[in-house]
Amino acid sequence: MAGAHYLDLADGRDFVANFAAHVDAPAKAAGVLAVSGASSVPGLSSAVVDHFAKKLLRLNSISTVIAPGQQAARGVATISAVFSYAGMAFARWNNAAWVSQYGWQDIRRFRFSGLSPRWGAACDVPDLALFPGRYPGVRDVEFHAALELRIQHVALWLAAVTSRIGLPMPINRWTARLDAISNRILDRFGSDVGAMKVQVIGSLVGGGQRRLTWQLTAPSGNGPEITCMASVLLACKLADGGLSLTGALPCMGLLKLEEFDAEFQRWDITSDITEEIL
Protein backbone atom coordinates (compact mmCIF):
# COMPACT_ATOMS: atom_id res chain seq x y z
CA MET A 1 0.00 0.00 0.00
CA ALA A 2 1.21 3.52 -0.82
CA GLY A 3 -0.58 5.02 2.17
CA ALA A 4 -2.94 7.03 -0.07
CA HIS A 5 -6.71 6.91 -0.29
CA TYR A 6 -8.08 5.19 -3.40
CA LEU A 7 -11.08 6.01 -5.58
CA ASP A 8 -12.01 4.46 -8.91
CA LEU A 9 -14.70 4.84 -11.56
CA ALA A 10 -14.95 1.10 -12.21
CA ASP A 11 -18.30 -0.27 -13.34
CA GLY A 12 -17.29 -3.91 -13.87
CA ARG A 13 -19.71 -5.99 -11.83
CA ASP A 14 -17.32 -8.55 -10.37
CA PHE A 15 -14.54 -6.04 -9.71
CA VAL A 16 -16.75 -3.63 -7.76
CA ALA A 17 -18.83 -6.28 -5.98
CA ASN A 18 -15.75 -8.22 -4.81
CA PHE A 19 -13.53 -5.20 -4.17
CA ALA A 20 -14.03 -5.06 -0.40
CA ALA A 21 -13.30 -8.75 0.08
CA HIS A 22 -9.86 -8.34 -1.51
CA VAL A 23 -8.85 -4.86 -0.35
CA ASP A 24 -10.55 -4.17 3.00
CA ALA A 25 -7.91 -5.72 5.27
CA PRO A 26 -4.85 -4.03 3.72
CA ALA A 27 -6.71 -0.70 3.46
CA LYS A 28 -7.58 -0.79 7.17
CA ALA A 29 -4.02 -1.77 8.04
CA ALA A 30 -2.77 1.28 6.09
CA GLY A 31 -5.40 3.56 7.64
CA VAL A 32 -6.85 4.62 4.28
CA LEU A 33 -10.21 4.53 2.53
CA ALA A 34 -10.53 2.58 -0.73
CA VAL A 35 -13.75 3.03 -2.74
CA SER A 36 -14.68 1.27 -5.97
CA GLY A 37 -17.51 2.26 -8.30
CA ALA A 38 -17.44 5.99 -7.50
CA SER A 39 -19.21 6.62 -10.79
CA SER A 40 -22.72 6.64 -12.25
CA VAL A 41 -23.18 3.09 -10.94
CA PRO A 42 -23.35 2.37 -8.11
CA GLY A 43 -22.17 5.77 -6.79
CA LEU A 44 -24.98 7.96 -8.17
CA SER A 45 -27.62 5.27 -8.69
CA SER A 46 -27.42 4.11 -5.05
CA ALA A 47 -27.66 7.72 -3.83
CA VAL A 48 -30.95 8.02 -5.73
CA VAL A 49 -32.32 4.75 -4.35
CA ASP A 50 -31.24 5.66 -0.80
CA HIS A 51 -33.12 8.96 -1.21
CA PHE A 52 -36.27 7.13 -2.26
CA ALA A 53 -35.95 4.41 0.38
CA LYS A 54 -36.51 6.99 3.14
CA LYS A 55 -40.02 7.61 1.79
CA LEU A 56 -41.10 3.98 1.61
CA LEU A 57 -41.75 1.15 4.01
CA ARG A 58 -40.11 -1.33 1.64
CA LEU A 59 -38.61 -1.25 -1.84
CA ASN A 60 -40.18 -3.75 -4.24
CA SER A 61 -38.40 -3.02 -7.51
CA ILE A 62 -35.49 -0.91 -8.78
CA SER A 63 -35.00 -0.09 -12.46
CA THR A 64 -32.13 1.99 -13.83
CA VAL A 65 -31.66 3.15 -17.43
CA ILE A 66 -28.74 5.15 -18.79
CA ALA A 67 -29.32 6.79 -22.18
CA PRO A 68 -26.18 8.41 -23.64
CA GLY A 69 -26.44 10.95 -26.42
CA GLN A 70 -25.11 9.64 -29.72
CA GLN A 71 -22.77 12.63 -30.10
CA ALA A 72 -21.29 12.33 -26.59
CA ALA A 73 -17.64 11.31 -26.39
CA ARG A 74 -17.06 7.55 -26.46
CA GLY A 75 -13.75 5.97 -27.35
CA VAL A 76 -12.48 2.51 -28.20
CA ALA A 77 -12.29 1.37 -24.55
CA THR A 78 -15.96 2.16 -23.99
CA ILE A 79 -17.01 0.32 -27.13
CA SER A 80 -14.87 -2.69 -26.17
CA ALA A 81 -16.54 -2.80 -22.75
CA VAL A 82 -19.98 -2.69 -24.36
CA PHE A 83 -19.17 -5.54 -26.72
CA SER A 84 -17.49 -7.67 -24.05
CA TYR A 85 -20.76 -8.99 -22.61
CA ALA A 86 -23.00 -9.03 -25.69
CA GLY A 87 -24.79 -12.37 -25.46
CA MET A 88 -23.02 -13.31 -22.23
CA ALA A 89 -25.12 -14.63 -19.35
CA PHE A 90 -25.24 -12.84 -16.03
CA ALA A 91 -27.39 -13.13 -12.94
CA ARG A 92 -30.02 -10.60 -11.94
CA TRP A 93 -32.51 -10.51 -9.08
CA ASN A 94 -36.01 -11.11 -10.49
CA ASN A 95 -39.12 -12.02 -8.51
CA ALA A 96 -36.94 -12.56 -5.40
CA ALA A 97 -34.72 -15.15 -7.11
CA TRP A 98 -31.53 -15.14 -9.14
CA VAL A 99 -32.21 -15.69 -12.84
CA SER A 100 -30.03 -15.60 -15.94
CA GLN A 101 -30.15 -12.65 -18.30
CA TYR A 102 -28.09 -12.00 -21.43
CA GLY A 103 -26.17 -8.91 -22.39
CA TRP A 104 -27.84 -6.69 -25.02
CA GLN A 105 -31.01 -8.77 -25.02
CA ASP A 106 -34.38 -7.95 -23.39
CA ILE A 107 -34.87 -4.89 -25.59
CA ARG A 108 -37.65 -2.60 -24.39
CA ARG A 109 -38.96 0.87 -25.14
CA PHE A 110 -38.24 3.51 -22.50
CA ARG A 111 -39.68 6.99 -22.20
CA PHE A 112 -37.75 10.00 -20.93
CA SER A 113 -39.05 13.48 -20.18
CA GLY A 114 -37.87 15.87 -22.90
CA LEU A 115 -36.37 13.12 -25.09
CA SER A 116 -37.76 10.88 -27.77
CA PRO A 117 -38.49 7.31 -26.63
CA ARG A 118 -35.49 5.00 -26.86
CA TRP A 119 -34.92 1.30 -26.94
CA GLY A 120 -32.95 -0.09 -24.04
CA ALA A 121 -31.17 -3.43 -23.67
CA ALA A 122 -30.02 -5.40 -20.63
CA CYS A 123 -26.48 -4.76 -19.39
CA ASP A 124 -24.42 -6.15 -16.52
CA VAL A 125 -23.45 -3.62 -13.83
CA PRO A 126 -22.47 -3.74 -10.12
CA ASP A 127 -25.95 -2.66 -9.01
CA LEU A 128 -27.37 -6.02 -10.05
CA ALA A 129 -25.09 -7.79 -7.57
CA LEU A 130 -25.12 -5.19 -4.77
CA PHE A 131 -28.68 -3.86 -4.53
CA PRO A 132 -30.47 -7.08 -3.48
CA GLY A 133 -28.32 -7.19 -0.34
CA ARG A 134 -28.44 -3.47 0.33
CA TYR A 135 -32.23 -3.16 0.14
CA PRO A 136 -33.85 -6.06 2.04
CA GLY A 137 -37.18 -7.13 0.61
CA VAL A 138 -36.57 -5.85 -2.92
CA ARG A 139 -37.86 -8.36 -5.43
CA ASP A 140 -36.58 -7.00 -8.74
CA VAL A 141 -33.41 -5.17 -9.78
CA GLU A 142 -32.73 -4.39 -13.43
CA PHE A 143 -30.48 -2.22 -15.55
CA HIS A 144 -30.70 -1.21 -19.22
CA ALA A 145 -28.64 0.94 -21.55
CA ALA A 146 -30.65 2.94 -24.08
CA LEU A 147 -28.61 3.94 -27.10
CA GLU A 148 -30.08 6.74 -29.17
CA LEU A 149 -30.03 5.05 -32.59
CA ARG A 150 -32.09 1.92 -33.04
CA ILE A 151 -29.76 0.55 -35.71
CA GLN A 152 -27.09 0.17 -33.02
CA HIS A 153 -29.46 -1.83 -30.83
CA VAL A 154 -30.30 -4.09 -33.76
CA ALA A 155 -26.61 -4.67 -34.46
CA LEU A 156 -25.79 -5.41 -30.81
CA TRP A 157 -28.83 -7.67 -30.46
CA LEU A 158 -27.74 -9.68 -33.50
CA ALA A 159 -24.16 -9.89 -32.16
CA ALA A 160 -25.54 -11.09 -28.83
CA VAL A 161 -27.69 -13.76 -30.48
CA THR A 162 -24.70 -14.95 -32.51
CA SER A 163 -22.65 -15.25 -29.32
CA ARG A 164 -25.42 -17.10 -27.48
CA ILE A 165 -25.70 -19.80 -30.14
CA GLY A 166 -21.95 -20.37 -30.01
CA LEU A 167 -20.81 -18.88 -33.30
CA PRO A 168 -17.46 -17.05 -33.19
CA MET A 169 -17.95 -13.29 -33.21
CA PRO A 170 -14.59 -11.51 -32.64
CA ILE A 171 -16.37 -8.17 -32.51
CA ASN A 172 -13.75 -6.61 -30.25
CA ARG A 173 -11.36 -6.60 -33.22
CA TRP A 174 -13.63 -4.10 -34.93
CA THR A 175 -13.97 -1.57 -32.12
CA ALA A 176 -11.66 1.06 -33.61
CA ARG A 177 -13.34 0.80 -37.02
CA LEU A 178 -16.83 0.92 -35.49
CA ASP A 179 -15.89 3.95 -33.41
CA ALA A 180 -14.73 5.71 -36.57
CA ILE A 181 -17.98 4.81 -38.36
CA SER A 182 -20.01 6.20 -35.45
CA ASN A 183 -18.04 9.43 -35.47
CA ARG A 184 -18.16 10.00 -39.22
CA ILE A 185 -21.59 8.65 -40.15
CA LEU A 186 -23.94 7.83 -37.28
CA ASP A 187 -23.38 10.86 -35.06
CA ARG A 188 -25.15 13.15 -37.54
CA PHE A 189 -28.37 11.19 -36.92
CA GLY A 190 -28.24 11.58 -33.14
CA SER A 191 -28.06 14.34 -30.55
CA ASP A 192 -25.76 15.53 -27.79
CA VAL A 193 -28.41 15.03 -25.07
CA GLY A 194 -28.18 12.12 -22.66
CA ALA A 195 -30.28 11.00 -19.71
CA MET A 196 -30.32 8.68 -16.73
CA LYS A 197 -33.44 7.40 -15.01
CA VAL A 198 -33.89 5.50 -11.75
CA GLN A 199 -37.38 4.24 -10.97
CA VAL A 200 -38.41 2.62 -7.70
CA ILE A 201 -41.71 1.01 -6.74
CA GLY A 202 -42.25 0.48 -3.05
CA SER A 203 -44.80 -0.16 -0.33
CA LEU A 204 -46.21 2.63 1.81
CA VAL A 205 -46.91 2.59 5.53
CA GLY A 206 -50.56 1.67 5.89
CA GLY A 207 -50.75 -0.09 2.53
CA GLY A 208 -50.61 0.81 -1.12
CA GLN A 209 -47.66 1.41 -3.41
CA ARG A 210 -45.86 4.42 -4.80
CA ARG A 211 -43.75 4.78 -7.95
CA LEU A 212 -40.88 7.24 -7.61
CA THR A 213 -38.95 8.30 -10.72
CA TRP A 214 -35.78 10.37 -10.85
CA GLN A 215 -34.49 11.60 -14.20
CA LEU A 216 -31.30 13.43 -15.03
CA THR A 217 -30.92 15.19 -18.39
CA ALA A 218 -27.46 16.17 -19.67
CA PRO A 219 -27.23 18.58 -22.65
CA SER A 220 -24.33 19.66 -24.85
CA GLY A 221 -22.54 16.31 -24.73
CA ASN A 222 -21.96 16.66 -20.98
CA GLY A 223 -23.25 13.18 -20.12
CA PRO A 224 -19.76 11.62 -19.73
CA GLU A 225 -19.00 14.16 -16.97
CA ILE A 226 -21.50 12.34 -14.74
CA THR A 227 -19.21 9.33 -14.42
CA CYS A 228 -16.63 11.42 -12.54
CA MET A 229 -18.93 13.24 -10.12
CA ALA A 230 -18.99 10.73 -7.27
CA SER A 231 -15.18 10.53 -7.31
CA VAL A 232 -14.88 14.34 -7.35
CA LEU A 233 -17.24 14.68 -4.39
CA LEU A 234 -15.50 11.97 -2.38
CA ALA A 235 -12.06 13.41 -3.13
CA CYS A 236 -13.24 16.80 -1.82
CA LYS A 237 -14.66 15.16 1.31
CA LEU A 238 -11.39 13.38 1.98
CA ALA A 239 -9.40 16.55 1.42
CA ASP A 240 -11.65 18.47 3.83
CA GLY A 241 -11.55 15.76 6.48
CA GLY A 242 -15.22 14.98 5.99
CA LEU A 243 -14.65 11.22 5.72
CA SER A 244 -12.91 9.38 8.54
CA LEU A 245 -13.69 5.84 7.36
CA THR A 246 -10.95 3.35 6.64
CA GLY A 247 -11.16 0.08 4.75
CA ALA A 248 -12.57 -0.85 1.36
CA LEU A 249 -16.14 -0.75 0.10
CA PRO A 250 -18.22 -0.15 -3.03
CA CYS A 251 -19.46 3.41 -3.45
CA MET A 252 -22.77 3.15 -1.61
CA GLY A 253 -23.94 5.12 1.41
CA LEU A 254 -21.11 7.64 1.16
CA LEU A 255 -22.95 10.39 -0.72
CA LYS A 256 -26.43 11.86 -0.55
CA LEU A 257 -28.32 12.74 -3.70
CA GLU A 258 -28.36 16.44 -2.75
CA GLU A 259 -24.56 16.51 -2.74
CA PHE A 260 -24.55 16.02 -6.51
CA ASP A 261 -26.52 19.22 -7.14
CA ALA A 262 -23.48 21.51 -7.36
CA GLU A 263 -21.83 19.22 -9.92
CA PHE A 264 -25.05 19.03 -11.93
CA GLN A 265 -25.25 22.82 -12.03
CA ARG A 266 -21.62 23.09 -13.10
CA TRP A 267 -22.44 21.17 -16.29
CA ASP A 268 -25.99 22.52 -16.91
CA ILE A 269 -27.44 19.15 -15.99
CA THR A 270 -31.00 19.09 -14.70
CA SER A 271 -32.82 16.52 -12.60
CA ASP A 272 -36.37 16.06 -11.37
CA ILE A 273 -38.45 13.61 -9.36
CA THR A 274 -42.02 12.48 -10.01
CA GLU A 275 -44.22 10.46 -7.67
CA GLU A 276 -47.29 8.35 -8.45
CA ILE A 277 -49.62 6.43 -6.15
CA LEU A 278 -50.38 3.01 -7.65
C-alpha positions in Angstrom: 0.0 0.0 0.0 1.2 3.5 -0.8 -0.6 5.0 2.2 -2.9 7.0 -0.1 -6.7 6.9 -0.3 -8.1 5.2 -3.4 -11.1 6.0 -5.6 -12.0 4.5 -8.9 -14.7 4.8 -11.6 -15.0 1.1 -12.2 -18.3 -0.3 -13.3 -17.3 -3.9 -13.9 -19.7 -6.0 -11.8 -17.3 -8.5 -10.4 -14.5 -6.0 -9.7 -16.8 -3.6 -7.8 -18.8 -6.3 -6.0 -15.7 -8.2 -4.8 -13.5 -5.2 -4.2 -14.0 -5.1 -0.4 -13.3 -8.8 0.1 -9.9 -8.3 -1.5 -8.9 -4.9 -0.3 -10.5 -4.2 3.0 -7.9 -5.7 5.3 -4.8 -4.0 3.7 -6.7 -0.7 3.5 -7.6 -0.8 7.2 -4.0 -1.8 8.0 -2.8 1.3 6.1 -5.4 3.6 7.6 -6.9 4.6 4.3 -10.2 4.5 2.5 -10.5 2.6 -0.7 -13.7 3.0 -2.7 -14.7 1.3 -6.0 -17.5 2.3 -8.3 -17.4 6.0 -7.5 -19.2 6.6 -10.8 -22.7 6.6 -12.3 -23.2 3.1 -10.9 -23.4 2.4 -8.1 -22.2 5.8 -6.8 -25.0 8.0 -8.2 -27.6 5.3 -8.7 -27.4 4.1 -5.0 -27.7 7.7 -3.8 -31.0 8.0 -5.7 -32.3 4.7 -4.3 -31.2 5.7 -0.8 -33.1 9.0 -1.2 -36.3 7.1 -2.3 -35.9 4.4 0.4 -36.5 7.0 3.1 -40.0 7.6 1.8 -41.1 4.0 1.6 -41.8 1.1 4.0 -40.1 -1.3 1.6 -38.6 -1.3 -1.8 -40.2 -3.8 -4.2 -38.4 -3.0 -7.5 -35.5 -0.9 -8.8 -35.0 -0.1 -12.5 -32.1 2.0 -13.8 -31.7 3.2 -17.4 -28.7 5.2 -18.8 -29.3 6.8 -22.2 -26.2 8.4 -23.6 -26.4 10.9 -26.4 -25.1 9.6 -29.7 -22.8 12.6 -30.1 -21.3 12.3 -26.6 -17.6 11.3 -26.4 -17.1 7.6 -26.5 -13.7 6.0 -27.4 -12.5 2.5 -28.2 -12.3 1.4 -24.6 -16.0 2.2 -24.0 -17.0 0.3 -27.1 -14.9 -2.7 -26.2 -16.5 -2.8 -22.8 -20.0 -2.7 -24.4 -19.2 -5.5 -26.7 -17.5 -7.7 -24.0 -20.8 -9.0 -22.6 -23.0 -9.0 -25.7 -24.8 -12.4 -25.5 -23.0 -13.3 -22.2 -25.1 -14.6 -19.4 -25.2 -12.8 -16.0 -27.4 -13.1 -12.9 -30.0 -10.6 -11.9 -32.5 -10.5 -9.1 -36.0 -11.1 -10.5 -39.1 -12.0 -8.5 -36.9 -12.6 -5.4 -34.7 -15.1 -7.1 -31.5 -15.1 -9.1 -32.2 -15.7 -12.8 -30.0 -15.6 -15.9 -30.2 -12.7 -18.3 -28.1 -12.0 -21.4 -26.2 -8.9 -22.4 -27.8 -6.7 -25.0 -31.0 -8.8 -25.0 -34.4 -8.0 -23.4 -34.9 -4.9 -25.6 -37.7 -2.6 -24.4 -39.0 0.9 -25.1 -38.2 3.5 -22.5 -39.7 7.0 -22.2 -37.8 10.0 -20.9 -39.1 13.5 -20.2 -37.9 15.9 -22.9 -36.4 13.1 -25.1 -37.8 10.9 -27.8 -38.5 7.3 -26.6 -35.5 5.0 -26.9 -34.9 1.3 -26.9 -32.9 -0.1 -24.0 -31.2 -3.4 -23.7 -30.0 -5.4 -20.6 -26.5 -4.8 -19.4 -24.4 -6.1 -16.5 -23.5 -3.6 -13.8 -22.5 -3.7 -10.1 -26.0 -2.7 -9.0 -27.4 -6.0 -10.0 -25.1 -7.8 -7.6 -25.1 -5.2 -4.8 -28.7 -3.9 -4.5 -30.5 -7.1 -3.5 -28.3 -7.2 -0.3 -28.4 -3.5 0.3 -32.2 -3.2 0.1 -33.8 -6.1 2.0 -37.2 -7.1 0.6 -36.6 -5.8 -2.9 -37.9 -8.4 -5.4 -36.6 -7.0 -8.7 -33.4 -5.2 -9.8 -32.7 -4.4 -13.4 -30.5 -2.2 -15.6 -30.7 -1.2 -19.2 -28.6 0.9 -21.5 -30.7 2.9 -24.1 -28.6 3.9 -27.1 -30.1 6.7 -29.2 -30.0 5.0 -32.6 -32.1 1.9 -33.0 -29.8 0.6 -35.7 -27.1 0.2 -33.0 -29.5 -1.8 -30.8 -30.3 -4.1 -33.8 -26.6 -4.7 -34.5 -25.8 -5.4 -30.8 -28.8 -7.7 -30.5 -27.7 -9.7 -33.5 -24.2 -9.9 -32.2 -25.5 -11.1 -28.8 -27.7 -13.8 -30.5 -24.7 -14.9 -32.5 -22.7 -15.2 -29.3 -25.4 -17.1 -27.5 -25.7 -19.8 -30.1 -21.9 -20.4 -30.0 -20.8 -18.9 -33.3 -17.5 -17.0 -33.2 -17.9 -13.3 -33.2 -14.6 -11.5 -32.6 -16.4 -8.2 -32.5 -13.7 -6.6 -30.2 -11.4 -6.6 -33.2 -13.6 -4.1 -34.9 -14.0 -1.6 -32.1 -11.7 1.1 -33.6 -13.3 0.8 -37.0 -16.8 0.9 -35.5 -15.9 4.0 -33.4 -14.7 5.7 -36.6 -18.0 4.8 -38.4 -20.0 6.2 -35.5 -18.0 9.4 -35.5 -18.2 10.0 -39.2 -21.6 8.7 -40.2 -23.9 7.8 -37.3 -23.4 10.9 -35.1 -25.2 13.1 -37.5 -28.4 11.2 -36.9 -28.2 11.6 -33.1 -28.1 14.3 -30.6 -25.8 15.5 -27.8 -28.4 15.0 -25.1 -28.2 12.1 -22.7 -30.3 11.0 -19.7 -30.3 8.7 -16.7 -33.4 7.4 -15.0 -33.9 5.5 -11.8 -37.4 4.2 -11.0 -38.4 2.6 -7.7 -41.7 1.0 -6.7 -42.3 0.5 -3.1 -44.8 -0.2 -0.3 -46.2 2.6 1.8 -46.9 2.6 5.5 -50.6 1.7 5.9 -50.8 -0.1 2.5 -50.6 0.8 -1.1 -47.7 1.4 -3.4 -45.9 4.4 -4.8 -43.8 4.8 -8.0 -40.9 7.2 -7.6 -38.9 8.3 -10.7 -35.8 10.4 -10.8 -34.5 11.6 -14.2 -31.3 13.4 -15.0 -30.9 15.2 -18.4 -27.5 16.2 -19.7 -27.2 18.6 -22.6 -24.3 19.7 -24.9 -22.5 16.3 -24.7 -22.0 16.7 -21.0 -23.3 13.2 -20.1 -19.8 11.6 -19.7 -19.0 14.2 -17.0 -21.5 12.3 -14.7 -19.2 9.3 -14.4 -16.6 11.4 -12.5 -18.9 13.2 -10.1 -19.0 10.7 -7.3 -15.2 10.5 -7.3 -14.9 14.3 -7.3 -17.2 14.7 -4.4 -15.5 12.0 -2.4 -12.1 13.4 -3.1 -13.2 16.8 -1.8 -14.7 15.2 1.3 -11.4 13.4 2.0 -9.4 16.6 1.4 -11.7 18.5 3.8 -11.6 15.8 6.5 -15.2 15.0 6.0 -14.7 11.2 5.7 -12.9 9.4 8.5 -13.7 5.8 7.4 -11.0 3.3 6.6 -11.2 0.1 4.7 -12.6 -0.8 1.4 -16.1 -0.7 0.1 -18.2 -0.2 -3.0 -19.5 3.4 -3.5 -22.8 3.1 -1.6 -23.9 5.1 1.4 -21.1 7.6 1.2 -23.0 10.4 -0.7 -26.4 11.9 -0.5 -28.3 12.7 -3.7 -28.4 16.4 -2.8 -24.6 16.5 -2.7 -24.5 16.0 -6.5 -26.5 19.2 -7.1 -23.5 21.5 -7.4 -21.8 19.2 -9.9 -25.0 19.0 -11.9 -25.3 22.8 -12.0 -21.6 23.1 -13.1 -22.4 21.2 -16.3 -26.0 22.5 -16.9 -27.4 19.1 -16.0 -31.0 19.1 -14.7 -32.8 16.5 -12.6 -36.4 16.1 -11.4 -38.5 13.6 -9.4 -42.0 12.5 -10.0 -44.2 10.5 -7.7 -47.3 8.4 -8.4 -49.6 6.4 -6.1 -50.4 3.0 -7.7 
